[in-house]
Amino acid sequence: MNVLFEESGDFKAGSIMTQQGESFQVEMASGKRAKVKSRDALLQFASPAPQELLQQAQAISDEIDLDFLWEVAGEEEFGFADLAAEYFGHAPLPPEAAGLLLRLHSAPIYFYKKGRGRYKAAPQASLQAALAGVEKKKQQLLAQAAYVDELKAHKLPEAFRPIALQLLFKPDKNGIEYKALDAAAKEMQTTPQRLMLAAGGVASPKDLHYARFLYEFFPRGTGFAAIDIPTAVTDLPTADVQAFSIDDVTTTEIDDALSVTRLADGKLRVGIHIAAPGLAIKRGDAIDAIARARMSTVYMPGEKITMLPDELVATYTLDAGAARPALSLYATLDPSNWEVLSTESRAELVPIASNLRHNDLDELVTEEALAQNLGEYAHKDEIALLWQWVQVLEQGRMVKRESFGLRPEQNNRVDFNFYVEDDVVSIVRRRRGAPLDKIVAELMIFANSTWGKLMADHGVPGIYRAQGGGAGGWAAKMQVRMVTHAAPHQGLGVDQYAWSTSPLRRYTDLVNQWQILACIEHGVTAPLVAPFKPRDADLFAIVSGFDAAYSGYADFQSTMERYWCLRWLAQENARAVDAVVLKDEILRLVDIPLVLRMPGLPQLARGLQVKLDLLRWDEVDLSVEARLLEVPAAAAQAMASDLGEEDEELLEGMAALGEQAEGADAAEAAEAADVADDEAGDATPADAAGENPSAEAAQ
């Protein structure tokens, strides 16, 4: 005898060798033997042979009309042999019974399995719904296949147009559109991003990088909700000054301005005037919610995403031609030795006489010109006086910095400003530490340190940036961290440092401005009435949120600057370029701030200038491939003396993959800005001032 049985959801047949109690010893056609319990035996038969039975049963199963079988089955539960007798109209032959069993088992939407060989017909409503689902799935598979064909032909399916970016950055992986994109990319051995670019779903690599950032940080878009913008605060005394600002030509959020007044006793009063949106924005109101959600203005070459609505920025930015609400810090100085005799802070309306621009003045206002009183430009006398004071301020910081065990700052760095117009990029070199830079930077450090002390003296918490004194090794100790109490910033050489001078574009500065205003207005009772009380847990949450957002914005800015560097290479058809060795295998181009890694680069002195041949670059993954063309003769000779004959071939050329710029390049970008100074953090005046977005990101 032979037996048909079910094992692990599959039907098998074999010859019964022996029977012991409730079990059969069964031999398959392959020779394999199995122990089959009698309850699992569905059909016993003498002929045909087991393998032949399965073949005949499958042929019969294929011919059975499912719809007719479903009608014959009725509504009650049944055994397959009983239904076979009714379907075939006679006691079924073994192949017929087995064939009907296979058909029942292969159609779970028609027949529900109720046990070994037992089934029940699905209700009509359930069957119709299941059949509709099957048909829908079939149509989806056909549509998915059509999408794959279109994508492989570099044509964007119409259904992809409204969701192209979503498919790349926040896809529904169960959707047929994503499955088609993924399948087409794998078949073409490319990435979904490149395939979407080729098909026209994304206009350019720039849009790809931008969209990726927006999907992570601005999923609801960069626009502002319709809210009421408070009018400018005008019930303030008007300062008896004519202030001026110093910014890049592209700056629209003008946070700070300066003034110099000669007093009757020969002393000088220098005013540092900071835009005061904190007079109008209140903790917990609608605008505060917007600013706290964004935490900072986002900078990138050619554009930016502001922290505050344009209407409010226009109301409080320190534009020339009117008296603007400002938080002013006045320092009374003795010009004979530039000693600070006293300081005073107050909220007032400050007349803004001029908005000076680096682009117009940098070539006029040089150290040599200031020393010889050369050139003619607005506020020349005030700038000359400020230049004398800030040099004293810088010297004082250096003494303090050295007392912390650090070397003096190096001012031989180079900054790069990006200007983009009609997709054409200009990258302009600017020497770090130029007089106008230093004037603004030193005075902002002075203000941030002075106001940080003011809050600490009044027992009012604030948001401080601290460096040094931490636990762990040197790197951990010197890491810049944000805290809610006054602590030294050793890199800057100050006893405390609270970001307070950019309230239009950094939320931390807005928070500190509220706290400073409370100190000015309420004095010793400020801890009781300040928006943030001592040990306010929300202040810690702000610090954490700001760190996360600011880091993400900085990474994005680095990504976009790297993208525009690659665009500049294409625009200038740059191939043979000069580069500076930063560290080990890391180099930076001389003309633009493009950092690349060249594994296998011979040991070269840091700061050495070499010539590279740029072989290719990629605007999608932001990689660069280059080879070494030329090393200065003296350096090459020194290298050759340390290399074997085989290694000397490295001097003639080598290929190197560029590093991935997204995320991991932040440390190397900092190296690019720090050729001559090993100390990390925001230890330079330009960084501290926050006037140069590129420098801010390097922090």
C-alpha positions in Angstrom: 0.0 0.0 0.0 0.9 3.6 -0.6 0.0 6.7 1.4 -0.5 10.4 0.7 0.3 12.6 3.7 0.9 16.2 4.7 4.3 17.3 6.1 5.1 20.9 6.9 2.4 22.3 4.7 3.4 20.2 1.7 1.8 17.0 0.3 4.0 13.9 -0.1 3.5 10.3 -1.2 5.4 7.1 -0.5 5.2 3.4 0.0 4.3 1.9 3.4 7.1 -0.3 4.6 5.7 -1.2 8.0 3.0 -0.1 10.5 3.5 0.0 14.2 0.6 1.1 16.2 -0.4 4.6 15.0 2.6 5.1 12.8 3.8 4.1 9.3 7.3 3.7 8.1 7.2 5.2 4.7 9.8 5.2 1.9 9.8 8.0 -0.7 10.7 7.7 -4.4 14.1 9.2 -3.5 14.8 6.4 -1.1 14.4 8.6 2.0 12.3 7.1 4.8 10.0 8.9 7.1 7.8 8.2 10.1 4.2 9.2 9.4 1.5 9.2 12.0 -1.7 7.7 10.9 -3.6 10.9 11.6 -1.4 12.7 9.1 -2.2 10.1 6.4 -4.8 11.6 4.1 -5.2 8.8 1.5 -4.1 5.2 1.3 -4.0 3.6 -2.2 -2.6 0.6 -3.9 -2.0 2.2 -7.3 -0.7 4.1 -9.1 2.9 4.5 -7.8 3.4 7.4 -5.3 5.3 9.6 -7.7 2.8 8.9 -10.5 -0.1 9.7 -8.2 1.3 13.2 -7.5 1.9 13.8 -11.2 -1.7 12.8 -12.2 -3.1 14.7 -9.2 -1.4 17.9 -10.3 -2.8 17.5 -13.8 -6.3 17.0 -12.5 -6.0 19.9 -10.1 -5.0 22.3 -12.9 -8.3 21.4 -14.7 -10.6 22.0 -11.8 -12.7 25.2 -12.1 -12.4 26.9 -8.7 -15.6 29.0 -9.1 -17.6 25.8 -9.8 -15.9 23.9 -7.0 -16.7 26.8 -4.6 -20.4 26.6 -5.6 -20.5 22.8 -5.2 -18.8 23.0 -1.7 -21.8 24.6 0.1 -21.5 26.5 3.3 -20.7 23.7 5.8 -17.3 22.3 6.7 -16.3 19.2 4.6 -13.6 16.6 4.1 -11.9 16.6 0.7 -12.9 13.0 -0.1 -16.6 13.9 0.4 -16.4 16.9 -1.9 -14.4 14.8 -4.4 -17.3 12.2 -4.5 -19.8 15.0 -5.1 -17.7 16.9 -7.7 -16.7 13.8 -9.8 -20.1 12.1 -9.3 -18.6 8.8 -8.2 -16.3 7.4 -5.6 -13.1 9.2 -6.5 -10.1 7.4 -7.8 -6.9 8.1 -5.8 -5.6 10.6 -8.4 -8.9 12.4 -8.5 -9.2 12.7 -4.7 -5.6 13.9 -4.5 -6.1 16.3 -7.3 -9.1 17.9 -5.6 -7.1 18.1 -2.4 -4.3 19.9 -4.1 -6.8 22.3 -5.7 -8.4 23.1 -2.3 -5.1 23.6 -0.7 -3.9 26.0 -3.5 -6.9 28.4 -3.2 -6.9 29.7 0.4 -9.1 32.7 -0.6 -11.8 30.3 -1.8 -11.4 27.6 0.9 -10.4 28.0 4.5 -8.4 25.1 6.0 -10.1 23.7 9.1 -7.9 20.7 9.8 -6.1 17.8 8.2 -7.9 17.4 4.9 -10.9 19.4 6.0 -12.0 22.8 4.5 -14.8 25.3 4.4 -15.8 27.5 1.5 -15.2 31.2 2.1 -18.3 33.4 2.5 -19.3 35.1 -0.7 -18.6 38.7 0.6 -15.1 37.6 1.8 -14.4 35.8 -1.5 -15.4 38.9 -3.5 -13.2 41.2 -1.4 -10.2 38.8 -1.6 -10.6 38.4 -5.4 -10.7 42.2 -5.7 -7.5 42.4 -3.7 -5.9 39.8 -5.9 -6.9 41.8 -9.0 -5.6 45.0 -7.4 -2.3 43.4 -6.6 -2.0 42.1 -10.1 -2.6 45.6 -11.5 -0.1 47.0 -9.1 2.5 44.6 -10.2 1.8 45.5 -13.8 2.1 49.2 -13.0 5.3 48.6 -11.0 6.8 46.8 -13.9 5.9 49.6 -16.2 7.4 52.1 -13.8 10.7 50.1 -13.7 10.8 50.2 -17.5 10.2 53.9 -17.6 12.9 54.6 -15.0 15.4 52.4 -16.8 14.7 54.5 -19.9 15.4 57.6 -17.8 11.8 58.7 -18.0 10.0 59.8 -14.8 6.6 58.1 -14.4 3.8 60.6 -14.0 2.9 59.2 -10.6 6.4 59.9 -9.3 6.2 63.7 -9.9 4.5 64.8 -6.7 6.4 62.3 -4.5 9.8 62.3 -6.1 11.6 63.7 -3.1 9.6 61.7 -0.6 10.6 58.5 -2.4 14.3 59.4 -1.7 14.1 60.7 1.8 11.0 59.5 3.5 9.5 56.7 1.4 6.7 54.3 2.0 8.7 51.1 1.4 5.5 49.1 0.8 4.4 51.4 -2.0 4.8 50.2 -5.6 6.6 53.5 -6.5 9.4 52.9 -4.0 9.6 49.2 -5.0 9.9 50.2 -8.6 12.6 52.8 -7.9 14.6 50.4 -5.8 14.3 47.6 -8.4 15.2 49.8 -11.3 18.3 51.2 -9.4 19.5 47.7 -8.5 19.0 46.5 -12.1 21.0 49.5 -13.4 23.6 49.1 -10.6 23.1 52.7 -9.5 21.6 54.5 -6.5 18.0 55.8 -6.3 19.4 59.3 -6.0 21.3 59.1 -9.2 18.5 57.4 -11.0 16.1 60.1 -9.9 18.4 62.7 -11.1 18.8 61.0 -14.5 15.0 60.6 -14.8 14.3 64.3 -14.0 12.7 63.7 -10.6 15.3 66.0 -9.0 16.6 69.0 -11.0 20.2 69.0 -9.9 22.6 67.7 -7.2 22.1 71.0 -5.4 18.4 70.4 -5.1 19.1 66.9 -3.9 21.3 68.1 -1.0 18.9 70.9 -0.2 15.9 68.6 -0.2 17.6 66.0 2.0 18.3 68.7 4.6 14.7 70.1 4.4 13.2 66.6 4.9 15.2 66.2 8.1 15.0 69.6 9.6 12.1 71.4 7.9 9.6 68.7 7.0 6.8 71.2 6.9 8.7 73.7 4.7 10.7 76.8 5.4 7.8 79.3 5.3 6.3 80.9 8.4 2.8 80.5 9.6 0.6 83.6 9.4 1.0 85.4 12.8 0.7 88.9 14.0 4.1 90.7 14.0 4.4 93.1 16.9 5.2 96.7 16.1 8.6 98.1 17.0 9.0 99.2 20.6 9.3 103.0 20.6 8.7 104.0 24.2 12.4 104.1 25.0 14.9 106.9 25.4 16.9 107.8 22.3 20.7 107.5 22.6 22.8 110.5 21.8 25.0 108.6 19.3 25.4 108.0 15.6 26.0 104.3 15.4 27.3 102.3 12.4 27.4 98.5 11.6 30.1 96.5 9.8 28.9 93.5 7.9 29.3 91.5 4.7 27.4 92.9 1.7 24.9 89.9 1.9 24.0 90.4 5.6 20.3 91.4 6.2 20.0 90.4 9.8 22.2 93.2 11.2 22.5 92.4 14.9 25.2 94.7 16.0 26.4 98.3 15.6 29.0 100.5 17.2 29.4 104.1 18.3 32.2 106.2 19.7 31.6 109.4 21.7 34.2 111.8 23.0 33.3 113.0 26.5 34.0 116.5 27.9 36.6 115.1 30.4 38.6 113.6 27.5 37.4 110.1 28.1 35.8 108.0 25.4 32.5 106.1 25.6 32.2 103.2 23.2 28.8 101.8 22.6 28.1 98.3 21.5 24.5 98.2 20.3 22.6 94.9 19.8 19.3 94.6 18.0 16.6 94.0 20.7 13.8 91.7 19.4 13.6 90.5 23.0 11.7 93.6 23.8 8.8 92.5 21.7 9.1 88.7 21.7 8.0 87.1 25.0 8.7 83.6 26.3 6.0 81.3 25.2 4.4 83.5 22.6 3.9 82.5 18.9 7.1 84.0 17.7 9.1 82.5 20.5 7.6 79.1 19.4 8.9 79.7 15.9 12.3 80.8 17.0 12.7 77.9 19.4 11.6 75.4 16.7 14.3 76.7 14.4 17.0 77.6 16.9 19.1 79.5 14.4 19.3 81.0 11.0 20.5 78.4 8.5 23.3 79.6 6.2 24.4 78.3 2.8 26.1 79.9 -0.1 23.6 82.1 -2.0 20.7 81.9 0.4 19.6 81.3 4.0 16.6 80.2 6.1 16.0 82.8 8.7 15.1 82.0 12.3 12.6 84.8 12.5 9.9 86.0 10.0 11.2 88.6 7.5 8.7 91.2 8.8 10.1 91.0 12.4 13.7 91.0 11.1 12.9 94.1 9.1 11.5 95.8 12.2 14.5 95.1 14.5 17.5 94.8 12.2 19.8 97.8 12.6 19.3 99.3 9.2 20.6 102.8 8.6 18.4 105.8 8.5 16.3 105.4 11.7 16.5 104.9 15.5 16.2 101.2 16.2 15.4 99.4 19.5 18.6 98.1 20.9 20.3 96.7 24.0 23.4 98.8 24.4 26.5 98.2 26.4 28.6 101.4 27.0 32.2 101.2 28.1 33.9 104.4 29.4 37.6 104.3 28.5 40.7 106.2 29.4 42.4 106.7 26.0 45.8 107.2 27.6 46.0 103.5 28.5 42.7 102.2 27.2 41.6 101.1 30.6 37.9 100.3 31.0 36.7 102.7 33.7 33.1 101.6 33.9 30.4 99.8 31.9 26.6 100.4 31.7 23.8 98.5 29.9 20.4 99.9 28.9 17.6 99.4 26.4 17.1 102.4 24.1 16.5 103.6 20.6 19.8 103.9 18.8 20.1 106.1 15.7 21.9 104.1 13.0 23.9 106.4 10.7 25.6 103.9 8.4 25.7 100.2 7.4 29.4 99.7 6.4 30.3 96.7 4.3 33.4 94.6 4.3 33.3 94.4 0.5 33.7 98.1 0.2 36.2 98.8 3.0 38.5 95.8 3.4 41.0 97.1 0.9 40.9 100.6 2.4 41.0 99.7 6.1 44.3 97.9 6.5 46.7 97.9 9.4 49.1 100.0 7.3 46.4 102.5 6.4 45.3 102.8 10.0 48.9 103.3 11.2 49.5 106.1 8.7 46.0 107.6 8.7 45.5 106.9 5.0 42.3 106.8 3.0 38.9 108.4 3.3 35.7 106.5 4.4 32.8 106.9 6.7 33.4 106.8 10.4 37.2 106.9 9.8 38.0 108.5 13.2 35.8 106.2 15.2 37.3 103.1 13.5 40.8 104.4 14.2 40.0 104.7 17.9 38.3 101.3 18.1 41.3 99.8 16.4 43.6 101.0 19.1 41.3 99.7 21.9 40.7 96.3 20.4 44.4 95.6 20.1 44.6 96.2 23.9 41.6 93.9 24.4 43.2 91.2 22.3 46.5 91.5 24.2 44.6 91.1 27.5 42.8 88.0 26.2 46.1 86.5 25.1 47.6 87.0 28.6 44.5 85.3 30.0 44.7 82.6 27.5 48.4 81.9 28.3 47.5 81.8 32.0 45.3 78.8 31.1 48.3 77.1 29.5 47.4 77.8 25.9 49.6 79.2 23.1 48.6 82.6 21.6 46.1 82.7 18.8 47.3 82.5 15.3 45.8 85.1 12.9 47.3 83.7 9.7 44.2 81.8 8.6 42.2 82.5 5.5 38.5 82.8 5.3 36.5 82.2 2.2 33.2 84.0 1.3 30.8 82.4 -1.2 28.7 84.5 -3.5 26.2 82.8 -5.8 24.2 84.5 -8.5 22.3 82.7 -11.2 24.0 79.5 -10.3 27.4 81.0 -10.8 29.6 80.9 -7.7 32.4 83.3 -6.7 34.7 82.3 -3.8 36.6 85.2 -2.4 39.6 84.8 0.0 39.7 87.0 3.1 42.5 87.0 5.6 41.3 86.2 9.1 42.1 89.0 11.6 41.8 92.0 9.2 41.2 95.2 11.1 37.4 95.4 10.5 37.1 91.7 11.4 39.1 92.2 14.6 37.2 95.3 15.7 33.8 93.6 15.5 35.1 90.3 16.9 36.9 91.8 19.9 33.9 94.0 20.8 31.5 91.2 20.5 33.7 89.1 22.8 33.9 92.0 25.2 30.0 92.3 25.2 29.4 88.6 25.5 31.9 88.3 28.4 30.6 91.5 30.2 26.9 90.5 29.9 27.8 87.0 31.0 29.3 88.4 34.2 26.3 90.7 34.6 23.9 87.7 34.6 26.2 85.7 37.0 26.5 88.7 39.4 22.7 89.0 39.6 22.2 85.2 40.1 20.3 84.9 36.8 21.0 81.8 34.7 22.0 82.1 31.1 23.4 80.1 28.3 27.2 80.2 28.3 29.9 78.6 26.1 32.7 77.2 28.0 36.0 75.6 27.0 38.7 73.9 29.1 38.7 72.4 32.6 36.7 69.3 31.6 37.5 65.7 32.4 39.3 63.3 30.2 42.2 63.9 27.8 43.3 67.1 26.1 40.6 67.0 23.4 37.8 66.4 25.9 39.1 69.2 28.1 39.2 71.6 25.2 35.9 70.7 23.7 33.5 73.7 23.6 30.4 73.0 25.5 27.2 74.9 26.4 26.3 75.3 30.1 23.8 77.4 32.1 26.3 78.9 34.5 29.3 81.1 34.1 32.5 79.2 33.3 35.8 80.1 31.6 36.3 79.9 27.9 40.0 79.2 27.9 40.4 79.3 24.2 39.1 82.9 24.0 40.8 83.9 27.2 37.8 85.1 29.1 36.3 84.2 32.5 32.8 83.7 31.0 31.3 83.9 27.6 27.5 84.1 26.9 26.3 84.3 23.3 24.2 87.5 23.4 25.1 89.5 20.3 23.1 87.8 17.6 19.5 87.6 18.8 18.0 87.9 15.3 19.7 84.7 14.2 20.5 82.5 17.3 17.9 81.5 19.8 20.5 81.2 22.6 21.2 84.9 22.1 17.5 85.8 22.3 17.2 83.8 25.6 20.2 85.6 27.0 18.8 89.0 25.9 15.7 88.3 27.9 17.8 87.5 31.0 20.0 90.6 30.5 17.0 92.9 30.1 15.6 91.4 33.4 18.9 92.2 35.2 18.9 95.8 33.8 15.3 96.5 34.7 15.0 94.7 38.1 18.5 94.6 39.6 18.8 92.4 42.6 15.2 91.0 42.2 16.0 89.8 38.7 16.2 86.1 39.7 12.6 86.3 40.8 11.2 87.9 37.6 13.5 86.8 34.8 11.9 84.6 32.1 14.1 81.7 33.2 14.6 81.2 36.9 17.6 79.4 38.5 17.6 75.7 37.9 14.8 76.0 35.2 14.8 72.6 33.5 13.5 74.2 30.3 16.8 76.1 30.0 18.7 72.7 29.8 16.2 71.5 27.2 17.0 74.6 25.1 20.8 74.0 25.4 20.3 70.4 24.2 17.9 71.3 21.4 20.2 74.1 20.2 23.3 71.9 20.1 21.5 69.3 18.0 20.1 71.8 15.5 23.2 74.0 15.3 25.3 70.9 14.6 23.0 69.7 11.9 22.9 73.2 10.3 26.7 73.4 10.4 27.0 70.0 8.6 24.5 71.1 6.0 26.4 74.4 5.4 29.7 72.4 5.0 27.9 70.1 2.5 26.7 73.0 0.5 30.0 74.8 0.6 31.7 71.6 -0.6 29.1 71.3 -3.4 29.8 74.9 -4.5 33.5 74.2 -4.4 33.0 71.4 -6.9 30.8 73.6 -9.0 33.6 76.2 -9.0 36.0 73.5 -10.3 33.7 72.8 -13.2 33.0 76.5 -13.8 36.7 77.3 -13.9 37.7 74.1 -15.6 40.2 73.6 -12.9 42.5 70.6 -13.3 46.1 71.4 -12.2 45.6 73.1 -8.8 47.7 74.1 -5.8 47.0 72.5 -2.5 48.3 72.8 1.1 49.0 69.8 3.2 46.9 70.1 6.3 47.7 66.9 8.1 48.9 63.4 7.1 46.8 62.5 4.0 44.5 65.6 4.1 45.0 68.5 1.8 43.1 71.7 1.1 43.1 73.6 -2.2 44.7 77.0 -2.1 42.1 79.0 -4.0 39.0 77.4 -2.5 38.2 75.7 0.9 38.0 72.2 -0.7 39.4 69.6 1.6 40.3 66.1 0.2 41.9 63.0 1.4 44.6 61.2 -0.5 45.4 57.8 1.0 49.0 56.7 0.5 50.3 60.3 0.2 54.0 60.4 1.1 54.8 62.0 4.4 54.9 65.7 3.8 55.4 68.6 6.2 52.2 70.4 7.4 51.7 73.6 5.5 53.7 72.5 2.4 52.2 73.6 -0.9 52.0 71.0 -3.7 50.4 70.7 -7.1 47.6 68.3 -7.8 45.9 67.0 -10.9 42.2 66.7 -10.3 41.0 63.7 -12.3 37.3 63.8 -11.6 34.8 64.8 -9.0 31.2 64.0 -8.2 28.5 66.5 -7.2 26.2 63.8 -5.8 28.5 62.1 -3.3 30.8 65.1 -3.2 33.9 63.0 -3.7 37.1 64.1 -5.5 39.7 61.9 -7.2 43.2 63.4 -7.6 46.8 62.6 -8.1 50.0 64.2 -6.9 51.7 66.2 -9.7 54.5 68.1 -8.2 56.3 68.6 -4.8 58.8 71.4 -4.2 62.3 70.1 -5.1 63.7 70.4 -1.6 60.8 68.5 -0.1 60.9 65.8 -2.8 64.6 65.3 -2.2 64.1 64.8 1.5 61.3 62.4 0.8 63.3 60.4 -1.7 66.1 59.8 0.8 63.6 58.0 3.1 61.9 55.9 0.3 62.9 52.8 -1.6 63.0 52.6 -5.3 59.4 51.2 -5.5 58.1 53.9 -3.3 59.6 56.7 -5.3 57.0 56.1 -8.0 54.5 57.6 -5.6 56.1 61.0 -6.3 55.1 60.9 -9.9 51.4 60.3 -9.4 48.8 58.5 -7.3 45.1 58.1 -7.5 43.0 58.8 -4.3 39.4 58.7 -3.6 38.0 61.8 -2.1 36.3 61.5 1.3 32.5 61.5 1.7 31.6 65.1 2.7 28.2 64.4 4.4 28.5 64.5 8.2 32.1 63.2 8.7 33.8 66.1 7.0 33.1 68.5 9.8 36.3 67.7 11.6 38.3 68.0 8.4 36.7 71.3 7.7 37.9 72.5 11.0 41.4 71.3 10.1 41.2 73.3 6.9 40.6 76.4 9.0 43.3 75.6 11.5 46.6 75.0 9.6 48.8 76.7 12.2 46.9 76.2 15.4 46.2 72.9 17.2 43.7 74.2 19.7 40.1 73.3 18.8 36.9 75.1 19.4 35.7 78.7 18.8 39.1 80.1 19.8 39.3 82.8 17.2 37.8 86.3 17.3 36.0 85.9 14.0 34.4 82.7 15.2 33.3 84.3 18.4 31.8 87.3 16.8 29.5 85.1 14.6 29.8 87.6 11.8 31.1 85.0 9.3 28.7 82.1 9.0 31.5 79.9 7.6 33.5 80.6 10.8 30.5 79.9 12.9 30.0 76.5 11.3 33.7 75.6 11.9 33.1 75.8 15.6 
